[in-house]
């Protein structure tokens, strides 16, 4: 559809396509006239919020007429303690996407290059193009990051290199030695973002906590979120960990009061709820095995995942299968927009949801 105001907009917007979120349950049920649908499209935690989080939110409700703590003092202090850094190195965001967008606004502009992998998270090109930067895409290797291909494309115009570990939407993982060598190889003038949105789910023994490297690499920014394993997707709270001077620049472009009071209180409670986090990880591991075994029984291939989702090669165009699944009340995510037209990305649900998806997939195949 043409837009008669496009000539008035910033140059990067002409080629920019907006992020398309997963279809809400209420919208699907209203469109198709069905009930009891399940959503396995947005990599959300299937357990519901923890009781500790609910209590923290309830205790904060009486302060809704007040602006939140704009500096998120308590949350930043807790996160700094968790990561062994100074609070000045913590930047909070309205979800980690907000922090990714701050990074683009601080370190990219027209004439600068934004470098990421094929099949990378959609927010990297969106935020980069919105500020007029040129996007450079390195070809993937086995659906994941090819670090040599990325390194070969670093130039004197490169402002930011983006790496998701594990990667969304493919679930692939980079090991400690390989990623450390890559970060060490980058010029100090290039910001390296390691997006660890799925950090808590990873069970691989050689998976790095890159926030521990901040003392070695001043140009490293690590982002995390409370939307996944901590179960706070609706409240939108995430953060970045970096050198304090980097965080200072991010905070200069951060919107005032970008993390609301309920989100700050909930994140603090979630951070200390060890039992809920452990249960989330255990349910995810069992569910991931259930999905893999079911997909194998159906004779389909898949990309081994280290997140809370599985990306399935359907062996044909996935969009018609997705529409057929919708008719059965099962919402998944076809990912043709990532250059994978034959793949469905499916969030790990609870056991009954996973079983329902596998049953429905078997029928539509």
ZAMARGU-4260 file (C-alpha; in steps of 0.2 Angstrom, whole numbers, plus 5000, padded with zeros to 4 digits):
<rodrens>
0) 5000/5000/5000 | 5007/5017/4995 | 5009/5030/5008 | 5007/5048/5002 | 5018/5055/5017
5) 5033/5044/5013 | 5043/5058/5005 | 5041/5068/5022 | 5048/5054/5032 | 5065/5049/5037
10) 5075/5041/5023 | 5076/5024/5031 | 5057/5022/5033 | 5054/5019/5015 | 5061/5002/5015
15) 5056/4997/5033 | 5043/4985/5036 | 5035/4985/5054 | 5037/4971/5066 | 5022/4959/5065
20) 5018/4952/5082 | 5010/4935/5085 | 4991/4935/5084 | 4982/4937/5101 | 4971/4923/5106
25) 4956/4935/5107 | 4958/4941/5089 | 4959/4923/5083 | 4944/4917/5092 | 4934/4932/5087
30) 4939/4930/5068 | 4936/4911/5068 | 4922/4910/5080 | 4931/4897/5091 | 4935/4895/5109
35) 4949/4887/5119 | 4963/4891/5107 | 4982/4891/5112 | 4995/4903/5108 | 5012/4895/5104
40) 5019/4910/5093 | 5028/4923/5103 | 5040/4913/5114 | 5031/4917/5130 | 5032/4908/5147
45) 5017/4896/5148 | 5017/4895/5167 | 5008/4911/5171 | 5016/4924/5183 | 5023/4918/5199
50) 5014/4922/5216 | 5028/4932/5222 | 5026/4944/5206 | 5008/4945/5209 | 5010/4951/5227
55) 5023/4963/5222 | 5011/4971/5209 | 4997/4971/5221 | 5008/4981/5234 | 5012/4994/5221
60) 4994/4997/5215 | 4991/5011/5227 | 5005/5021/5219 | 4997/5022/5201 | 4995/5041/5202
65) 5014/5043/5204 | 5027/5043/5191 | 5039/5028/5192 | 5057/5029/5198 | 5064/5036/5182
70) 5081/5029/5187 | 5075/5012/5192 | 5086/5013/5207 | 5081/4997/5216 | 5080/4987/5201
75) 5097/4993/5194 | 5105/4990/5210 | 5099/4972/5211 | 5104/4969/5193 | 5121/4977/5196
80) 5124/4965/5211 | 5118/4950/5201 | 5131/4954/5187 | 5145/4960/5198 | 5145/4977/5190
85) 5142/4995/5196 | 5124/5002/5194 | 5131/5015/5182 | 5133/5000/5170 | 5115/4995/5170
90) 5102/5002/5157 | 5084/4998/5160 | 5072/4997/5145 | 5054/4994/5141 | 5058/4976/5136
95) 5076/4972/5130 | 5069/4978/5113 | 5069/4996/5120 | 5088/4994/5125 | 5092/4988/5107
100) 5083/5003/5100 | 5093/5014/5111 | 5109/5006/5105 | 5105/5010/5087 | 5100/5028/5091
105) 5117/5030/5101 | 5129/5022/5089 | 5121/5022/5071 | 5117/5035/5059 | 5117/5038/5040
110) 5133/5032/5033 | 5136/5020/5047 | 5134/5001/5045 | 5124/4989/5056 | 5130/4971/5054
115) 5121/4955/5059 | 5118/4938/5053 | 5106/4930/5041 | 5091/4924/5051 | 5094/4937/5064
120) 5081/4945/5076 | 5070/4957/5066 | 5073/4971/5078 | 5091/4973/5073 | 5087/4979/5055
125) 5071/4989/5061 | 5081/4999/5073 | 5095/5001/5062 | 5085/5007/5046 | 5075/5019/5057
130) 5090/5029/5061 | 5096/5029/5043 | 5111/5016/5045 | 5115/5004/5031 | 5112/4986/5035
135) 5125/4973/5031 | 5120/4954/5032 | 5132/4940/5034 | 5127/4923/5027 | 5122/4910/5041
140) 5131/4894/5044 | 5119/4879/5049 | 5105/4892/5052 | 5117/4901/5065 | 5130/4914/5066
145) 5145/4912/5055 | 5157/4922/5065 | 5171/4922/5051 | 5158/4929/5039 | 5153/4942/5051
150) 5171/4947/5054 | 5175/4948/5036 | 5161/4961/5034 | 5168/4973/5048 | 5174/4989/5040
155) 5178/5007/5045 | 5160/5011/5043 | 5154/4997/5055 | 5145/5005/5070 | 5137/4990/5078
160) 5138/4971/5077 | 5123/4962/5083 | 5123/4944/5090 | 5109/4934/5098 | 5115/4920/5108
165) 5104/4909/5107 | 5098/4915/5091 | 5079/4919/5088 | 5071/4912/5077 | 5083/4898/5074
170) 5088/4893/5092 | 5106/4891/5088 | 5120/4894/5100 | 5138/4900/5100 | 5151/4893/5112
175) 5162/4902/5124 | 5179/4901/5115 | 5172/4905/5098 | 5162/4920/5104 | 5176/4927/5115
180) 5188/4926/5100 | 5176/4935/5089 | 5173/4949/5102 | 5192/4951/5105 | 5195/4952/5086
185) 5183/4968/5084 | 5190/4985/5083 | 5187/4995/5099 | 5177/5007/5088 | 5164/4994/5084
190) 5150/4991/5097 | 5147/4972/5100 | 5129/4968/5106 | 5126/4951/5113 | 5107/4948/5115
195) 5104/4935/5128 | 5085/4935/5129 | 5085/4916/5131 | 5100/4915/5143 | 5091/4907/5157
200) 5084/4892/5147 | 5101/4886/5140 | 5108/4870/5147 | 5123/4868/5136 | 5139/4867/5146
205) 5150/4878/5135 | 5138/4893/5135 | 5145/4909/5140 | 5138/4922/5152 | 5146/4937/5142
210) 5142/4949/5155 | 5157/4942/5164 | 5168/4949/5150 | 5164/4967/5153 | 5180/4970/5162
215) 5190/4965/5146 | 5179/4972/5132 | 5174/4990/5134 | 5164/4990/5118 | 5153/4975/5123
220) 5134/4977/5127 | 5125/4963/5134 | 5106/4963/5134 | 5093/4952/5144 | 5075/4952/5147
225) 5062/4947/5160 | 5049/4943/5146 | 5054/4925/5144 | 5060/4913/5158 | 5054/4926/5171
230) 5037/4927/5164 | 5034/4946/5163 | 5031/4948/5144 | 5016/4959/5147 | 5025/4971/5158
235) 5039/4974/5146 | 5055/4975/5156 | 5073/4972/5150 | 5090/4979/5153 | 5108/4981/5146
240) 5124/4978/5155 | 5139/4988/5148 | 5154/5000/5153 | 5147/5014/5162 | 5152/5027/5149
245) 5142/5016/5136 | 5127/5016/5148 | 5129/5035/5150 | 5126/5037/5131 | 5111/5025/5131
250) 5103/5034/5145 | 5105/5050/5135 | 5093/5043/5122 | 5082/5033/5134 | 5064/5040/5136
255) 5060/5046/5154 | 5050/5034/5165 | 5052/5020/5151 | 5050/5006/5164 | 5034/5008/5174
260) 5032/5005/5193 | 5023/4989/5191 | 5036/4982/5180 | 5050/4987/5191 | 5042/4979/5206
265) 5038/4963/5197 | 5055/4962/5190 | 5063/4964/5207 | 5052/4950/5214 | 5055/4939/5199
270) 5074/4941/5201 | 5073/4934/5218 | 5060/4920/5214 | 5072/4906/5212 | 5059/4892/5213
275) 5049/4899/5199 | 5064/4901/5187 | 5069/4884/5190 | 5052/4877/5187 | 5051/4887/5171
280) 5067/4880/5165 | 5062/4862/5169 | 5045/4864/5160 | 5054/4871/5145 | 5067/4856/5144
285) 5053/4843/5146 | 5042/4852/5133 | 5056/4854/5121 | 5060/4836/5121 | 5041/4832/5119
290) 5041/4843/5103 | 5057/4836/5096 | 5051/4818/5099 | 5034/4822/5091 | 5041/4831/5076
295) 5053/4816/5073 | 5038/4804/5074 | 5030/4815/5060 | 5045/4813/5049 | 5050/4832/5050
300) 5066/4840/5052 | 5070/4854/5064 | 5084/4866/5070 | 5090/4860/5087 | 5085/4874/5099
305) 5093/4881/5115 | 5078/4893/5118 | 5060/4890/5123 | 5054/4887/5105 | 5057/4875/5091
310) 5059/4879/5073 | 5052/4866/5062 | 5056/4862/5043 | 5039/4857/5036 | 5046/4852/5020
315) 5033/4863/5010 | 5027/4881/5012 | 5023/4884/5030 | 5010/4898/5028 | 4995/4886/5022
320) 4999/4874/5037 | 4999/4889/5049 | 4982/4894/5042 | 4976/4876/5044 | 4982/4876/5062
325) 4973/4892/5066 | 4957/4884/5061 | 4960/4872/5074 | 4964/4885/5087 | 4983/4883/5087
330) 4993/4899/5084 | 5011/4896/5078 | 5023/4908/5069 | 5027/4905/5051 | 5044/4914/5048
335) 5045/4918/5029 | 5049/4935/5034 | 5066/4929/5040 | 5069/4920/5024 | 5063/4903/5030
340) 5047/4900/5020 | 5046/4882/5024 | 5048/4884/5043 | 5036/4886/5058 | 5043/4892/5074
345) 5033/4885/5089 | 5034/4891/5107 | 5036/4877/5120 | 5020/4876/5130 | 5014/4865/5144
350) 5013/4847/5141 | 4994/4848/5136 | 4998/4862/5124 | 5012/4854/5116 | 5002/4838/5113
355) 4988/4848/5106 | 5000/4856/5093 | 5008/4840/5088 | 4991/4832/5086 | 4984/4846/5075
360) 5000/4847/5065 | 4999/4828/5061 | 4981/4831/5055 | 4985/4846/5044 | 5000/4837/5036
</rodrens>
